[in-house]
Amino acid sequence: MNNNINRHNAPRDVFLYLLNILTFYLSVIGFIMLYIQYISAAFPDPLNFYYTAIANAVRVSTSIFIVAVPVFILTSFLLAKDLKSNPEKREGRLRKWLIYLTLFISSVTIIVNLIIFVYNFMSGELTIQFFLKILTVLLVALAVFGYYIWELRRKDAGASKIPKMLAWALSVIVVASIVVGFFVIGTPAEQRAKRFDEQRVGDLQVLQNQVVNYWVQKQVLPASLNDLQDSISGFLVPQDPASGAAYEYRIASPLSFELCAIFKTSTKDFKVAYKGARSFYIEPVYYGSSFQQNWDHEAERTCFTRTIDPELYKPKQIPAL
């Protein structure tokens, strides 16, 4: 009877075990990635700190974590229920192969992290950030290794309360991790507003370059942004991505102009105050280097005044015919 049951459930067992182990790996990867980014935000390294990269990594790892953990808990529950009804399946080859594979990966992770630790220690990498990251990976790898060693050796299918306790603990960790993420990168609504402001800054950067190029070509500032329209190059004057309104442009002097936009967030809210840290607000999506320019703004109408230096931007000489 048991053989018939095993043969009948073989495809189901393969599906559940493979899905379980895959979501387990994803959960562990998501957890490690998430808390490494939290450590990077809490203890910024002045030699390697980029807020935007941290925020993006937090979003990715949180997404993995939120989706993979519930699926892992569900498949673990179904497998535990099946093992309780069919204790002989505990000796199944697929189950043992996957457990030993997990033990192997955990062992390799521990060894690699110890090698990295020794190498960085000898290189003078003694920051609290480095120690906490190594500690996080080691603790996770040791926890995984210890749990699966216990799971491999135990014979009391369904009798132990440890798996259920771990499931509840994992659920609490997921909720707590998501809450912490809101403090690091903000709520989804705040992130959407921030992305709109990033686009506004990118548009102003493009307009600034077009205005300067116009002056270089004609030695005069454009009377309005519409003068920048070019059917040959295909340039169209960008508009506010949320409202569709035109950006403000004003000539202050023959060599100075202003570009204005209405922002919904403040750059101060998304920068980490750390002396010496290279906390960049946006990634370059324009011509030139914004890191040499000032695009800080508050959550209000903000104008940026730019003055053209004729020594840096020399007028283009038109050859005589």
C-alpha positions in Angstrom: 0.0 0.0 0.0 2.8 2.4 1.0 4.7 1.7 -2.3 1.6 2.6 -4.2 1.2 5.8 -2.3 4.9 6.7 -2.9 4.6 6.0 -6.6 1.4 8.0 -6.8 2.9 11.0 -5.0 6.3 10.9 -6.6 5.7 13.8 -9.1 4.0 15.8 -6.3 6.9 15.1 -4.0 9.4 16.3 -6.6 7.4 19.4 -7.2 7.0 20.3 -3.5 10.6 19.5 -2.6 12.1 21.5 -5.5 9.8 24.4 -4.9 10.5 24.3 -1.2 14.3 24.3 -1.6 14.2 27.0 -4.3 12.1 29.3 -2.2 14.3 28.5 0.7 17.4 29.6 -1.2 15.6 32.7 -2.4 14.5 33.5 1.2 18.0 33.2 2.5 19.5 35.3 -0.3 16.8 38.0 0.1 17.4 38.1 3.9 21.2 38.4 3.6 20.9 41.0 0.9 18.4 43.0 2.8 20.3 43.2 6.1 23.6 43.9 4.3 21.9 47.0 2.8 20.5 47.9 6.2 24.1 47.7 7.7 25.4 49.8 4.8 22.8 52.5 5.5 23.3 52.4 9.3 27.1 52.4 9.1 28.0 54.2 5.9 31.5 53.7 4.5 33.1 57.0 3.3 34.9 55.0 0.6 31.9 53.2 -0.8 28.5 54.7 -0.1 25.8 55.3 -2.7 22.3 55.9 -1.2 20.5 55.2 -4.5 22.2 51.8 -4.9 21.2 50.9 -1.3 17.6 51.9 -1.8 17.4 49.9 -5.1 18.9 46.8 -3.4 16.5 47.1 -0.5 13.6 47.1 -2.9 14.9 44.0 -4.8 15.7 42.0 -1.7 12.4 42.9 0.0 10.5 41.8 -3.0 12.3 38.5 -3.0 11.8 38.1 0.7 8.1 38.9 0.7 7.3 36.4 -2.1 9.6 33.6 -1.3 9.1 33.2 2.4 5.3 32.6 2.4 5.8 30.0 -0.4 8.6 28.3 1.6 6.5 28.2 4.7 3.5 26.8 2.8 5.5 24.1 1.0 7.3 23.2 4.3 3.9 22.8 6.0 2.6 20.5 3.2 5.8 18.4 3.3 5.7 18.1 7.1 2.0 17.0 6.9 2.9 14.4 4.3 5.8 13.1 6.3 3.6 12.8 9.3 1.2 10.6 7.3 4.0 8.7 5.6 7.0 8.5 7.9 8.8 6.2 5.5 9.3 9.1 3.1 11.8 10.6 5.5 14.3 8.2 4.0 13.5 9.2 0.4 16.4 9.9 -1.9 15.2 13.2 -3.2 14.7 14.6 0.3 18.1 13.5 1.4 19.8 14.8 -1.7 18.4 18.2 -1.3 19.2 18.4 2.3 22.8 17.3 1.7 23.0 19.9 -1.2 21.9 22.6 1.3 24.5 21.4 3.8 27.1 21.6 1.1 26.2 25.1 0.1 26.1 26.2 3.7 29.5 24.8 4.3 31.0 26.5 1.3 29.4 29.8 2.3 31.0 29.5 5.8 34.4 28.6 4.3 34.3 31.4 1.7 33.2 34.0 4.3 36.1 33.0 6.6 38.5 33.3 3.7 37.1 36.8 2.9 37.3 37.7 6.6 41.0 36.8 6.8 41.8 38.5 3.5 40.1 41.7 4.4 41.5 41.6 7.9 45.1 41.4 6.5 44.2 44.3 4.1 43.2 46.6 6.9 39.4 46.3 6.4 38.5 46.8 10.1 35.2 48.8 9.8 32.2 47.9 11.9 30.2 47.6 8.6 32.5 44.9 7.4 32.4 42.9 10.6 28.6 43.1 10.8 28.2 41.9 7.2 30.5 39.0 7.7 28.7 38.2 11.0 25.3 38.3 9.3 26.3 35.8 6.5 28.0 33.5 9.0 25.1 33.4 11.4 22.6 32.7 8.6 24.9 30.0 7.1 25.4 28.4 10.6 21.7 28.5 11.4 20.9 26.8 8.1 23.6 24.2 8.5 22.5 23.5 12.1 18.8 23.2 11.3 19.3 20.8 8.4 21.7 18.6 10.4 19.0 18.4 13.0 16.3 17.7 10.3 18.5 15.0 8.8 19.0 13.2 12.1 15.6 13.5 13.8 13.2 10.6 13.6 10.1 12.1 15.3 8.2 13.1 12.2 5.5 15.6 13.2 6.2 15.3 17.0 8.6 18.2 17.3 7.3 21.8 17.7 10.5 23.3 16.5 9.4 23.7 12.8 6.2 25.4 13.8 8.1 27.7 16.1 10.6 28.5 13.3 7.7 29.3 11.0 6.3 31.8 13.4 9.7 33.3 14.0 10.3 33.6 10.3 6.9 35.3 9.8 7.8 37.9 12.5 11.2 38.5 10.9 9.6 39.1 7.5 7.2 41.7 9.0 9.9 43.4 11.0 12.2 43.5 8.0 9.5 45.2 5.9 8.9 47.8 8.6 12.6 48.5 8.8 12.7 48.9 5.1 10.1 51.7 5.2 12.5 53.7 7.5 15.4 53.1 5.2 13.8 53.9 1.8 10.4 55.2 2.6 6.9 54.0 1.8 5.9 53.1 -1.8 4.1 56.4 -2.1 7.2 58.3 -1.0 9.3 56.3 -3.5 7.0 57.1 -6.3 7.2 60.8 -5.4 11.0 60.5 -5.3 11.1 58.9 -8.7 9.0 61.8 -10.1 11.5 64.3 -8.6 14.4 62.3 -10.0 12.8 62.6 -13.5 12.3 66.4 -12.9 15.9 66.9 -12.0 16.9 64.8 -15.1 14.7 67.0 -17.3 16.2 70.2 -15.9 19.7 68.8 -16.5 18.8 68.2 -20.2 17.3 71.6 -20.5 20.3 73.2 -18.9 22.6 71.5 -21.4 20.4 72.5 -24.3 20.3 76.2 -23.2 24.1 76.3 -22.9 24.5 74.6 -26.3 22.1 77.2 -27.8 24.2 80.0 -26.4 27.5 78.4 -27.7 26.0 78.2 -31.1 24.3 81.6 -31.2 26.0 83.7 -28.5 22.5 84.5 -27.1 20.2 82.8 -24.6 16.9 81.4 -26.0 14.0 83.7 -25.4 11.9 80.7 -24.3 12.2 77.0 -24.0 10.3 76.6 -27.2 13.3 78.0 -29.0 15.1 74.7 -28.1 12.7 72.6 -30.2 14.7 71.0 -33.1 12.9 69.0 -35.7 16.2 67.8 -37.2 17.7 66.4 -34.0 14.2 65.5 -32.7 14.6 67.3 -29.4 11.4 68.0 -27.7 11.2 70.2 -24.6 10.3 67.9 -21.7 7.4 68.6 -19.4 6.6 67.8 -15.7 6.2 64.0 -15.7 3.3 64.1 -13.2 1.3 67.2 -14.1 2.4 67.7 -17.7 3.0 71.4 -17.0 5.9 73.3 -18.7 9.0 73.9 -16.7 9.8 77.5 -15.8 12.6 79.3 -17.6 13.7 82.9 -17.1 16.6 85.0 -18.4 18.3 86.7 -15.5 21.1 88.4 -17.5 22.8 88.0 -20.9 24.8 85.1 -19.4 22.5 83.9 -16.6 19.2 82.0 -16.6 16.9 80.2 -14.2 15.2 76.8 -14.5 12.4 76.1 -12.0 10.2 73.1 -11.1 7.8 72.1 -8.4 9.1 69.2 -6.3 7.2 66.9 -4.0 10.1 65.6 -1.9 13.2 67.1 -0.3 16.7 65.8 -1.2 17.5 66.1 2.5 15.0 63.3 3.3 16.8 60.9 1.1 20.4 61.7 1.9 22.1 60.1 4.8 23.9 62.7 6.9 27.4 61.3 7.1 30.5 63.4 7.0 32.7 62.4 4.1 30.2 59.9 2.7 29.6 60.2 -1.1 25.8 60.1 -0.7 24.6 60.9 -4.2 20.9 61.7 -4.6 20.4 60.6 -8.2 22.1 58.5 -10.8 23.4 60.3 -14.0 20.8 60.2 -16.7 21.8 63.2 -18.8 24.7 64.8 -20.6 27.7 65.8 -18.4 28.4 65.3 -14.7 25.7 66.3 -12.2 28.0 65.5 -9.4 29.7 68.8 -10.1 26.4 70.7 -10.0 23.9 71.5 -7.2 20.4 70.1 -7.7 19.3 70.0 -4.0 15.7 71.0 -3.5 13.0 71.1 -0.9 9.4 69.8 -1.3 8.3 73.1 -3.0 8.9 75.2 -6.1 12.7 75.5 -6.5 14.7 77.5 -9.0 18.2 76.9 -10.1 20.3 79.8 -11.4 23.0 79.0 -13.9 25.6 81.4 -15.2 27.6 80.7 -18.4 31.3 81.3 -18.2 32.4 82.3 -21.7 36.0 81.1 -21.0 34.7 77.6 -20.4 32.0 77.6 -23.0 33.6 79.4 -25.9 31.3 80.5 -28.7 31.5 78.4 -31.8 33.4 80.1 -34.6 31.5 80.0 -37.9 34.1 79.6 -40.7 34.0 82.3 -43.4 32.7 81.3 -46.8 
